[in-house]
Amino acid sequence: MRQAMDELGYRFERSSGTKMATRIIILIPIPSKCYVFRFAVTGKGESEIKPIYFDIYDKRLTQNTFVPVMEVSGYDETRQEMKEILNKLIEKLPRKPWDFNFAQKSAIGLLNADILRAKGDWARALG
């Protein structure tokens, strides 16, 4: 994420914190905390933009499996900048963020909502 925004020339601040999530243990949802990296993008070069917030964290579903999650907020007026950052991020990743291999799908659950929604969520964000 940092490398993609640096290459595009965006100014940002990175912070970290925690986020509440739910994991399933023996079919009982258990609240847990996730360590979150937050990127607040405030401009590109000399120009200022309304801040766009990227929260990146791993949502641990079971003891051994997790789903990497990215939440984007604050992009109403700066939708084009958000798309530019996300497209650059996709170029930097080793695989498309919505393409889970069979081992990942099996570990997470073939019918897990995060897996089923991923491609549509990315299409809406980039569309």
C-alpha positions in Angstrom: 0.0 0.0 0.0 2.7 2.4 1.0 4.7 1.7 -2.2 1.7 2.1 -4.4 0.8 5.5 -2.9 4.5 6.7 -3.0 4.8 5.8 -6.7 1.6 7.8 -7.4 2.8 10.8 -5.4 0.1 10.8 -2.8 0.7 12.3 0.7 -0.5 10.1 3.5 -0.2 9.3 7.2 -0.1 5.8 8.5 -1.4 4.8 11.9 -2.4 1.6 13.6 -5.0 0.4 16.0 -7.5 -2.4 16.6 -10.9 -3.3 15.2 -13.5 -5.7 16.5 -14.4 -8.7 14.4 -16.1 -12.0 14.9 -14.6 -15.5 14.6 -16.4 -18.8 14.8 -15.4 -21.4 17.3 -17.6 -24.6 17.4 -20.4 -22.6 15.7 -20.4 -19.9 18.3 -19.4 -16.4 17.2 -16.7 -15.0 19.4 -15.7 -11.3 19.3 -12.0 -10.7 18.7 -9.8 -7.7 18.0 -7.8 -7.3 14.8 -4.7 -5.2 14.4 -5.4 -2.4 11.9 -3.1 -0.3 9.7 -4.9 2.9 8.7 -3.6 5.0 5.8 -5.1 8.6 5.6 -4.5 10.0 2.2 -4.6 13.8 2.2 -3.2 14.9 -1.1 -1.2 14.3 -4.2 1.9 16.4 -4.8 1.0 20.0 -3.9 -2.8 19.6 -4.2 -5.0 18.9 -1.2 -7.9 16.4 -1.2 -10.6 15.4 1.3 -9.0 12.6 3.3 -9.5 9.0 2.1 -9.0 6.3 4.7 -7.8 2.8 3.9 -8.0 0.4 6.8 -6.1 -2.9 6.2 -6.4 -5.8 8.6 -6.5 -9.6 8.8 -9.9 -11.0 10.0 -9.1 -14.2 11.8 -12.0 -16.6 11.3 -10.6 -19.7 13.1 -7.4 -20.5 14.9 -5.5 -21.2 11.6 -7.4 -19.1 9.0 -7.8 -15.5 8.3 -9.1 -13.2 5.5 -7.2 -10.1 4.6 -9.6 -7.2 4.6 -9.4 -3.6 3.2 -12.1 -1.0 4.1 -12.1 2.3 2.3 -14.0 5.4 3.6 -14.2 9.1 3.0 -14.0 8.9 -0.8 -17.3 10.6 -1.8 -15.7 13.6 -3.6 -12.4 11.9 -4.3 -13.6 8.7 -6.0 -11.2 9.0 -8.9 -8.2 9.2 -6.5 -9.4 6.1 -4.7 -9.7 4.2 -8.0 -6.2 5.3 -9.0 -4.7 4.1 -5.6 -6.6 0.7 -5.8 -5.6 0.1 -9.4 -1.9 0.7 -8.5 -2.2 -1.5 -5.4 -3.6 -4.4 -7.6 -0.6 -4.0 -9.9 1.7 -4.4 -6.9 0.1 -7.5 -5.5 1.1 -11.0 -6.5 -2.5 -12.0 -7.4 -5.8 -10.2 -7.8 -7.3 -9.6 -4.3 -10.5 -11.3 -5.2 -8.9 -14.5 -6.6 -8.6 -16.9 -3.7 -7.0 -20.3 -4.5 -8.7 -23.6 -3.6 -6.6 -24.0 -0.5 -7.6 -20.6 0.8 -11.2 -21.2 0.0 -11.1 -24.5 1.7 -9.5 -23.2 4.9 -11.8 -20.2 5.1 -14.9 -22.0 3.9 -16.2 -22.4 0.4 -19.4 -20.5 1.2 -17.9 -17.8 3.4 -19.5 -14.4 2.7 -16.1 -12.7 2.4 -15.1 -15.0 -0.4 -18.4 -14.8 -2.2 -18.6 -11.0 -2.0 -14.9 -10.2 -2.8 -15.1 -10.0 -6.6 -18.3 -7.9 -6.6 -17.0 -5.5 -3.9 -13.8 -4.9 -5.9 -15.8 -4.4 -9.2 -18.1 -1.8 -7.5 -15.0 0.0 -6.0 -13.2 0.1 -9.4 -16.3 0.6 -11.5 
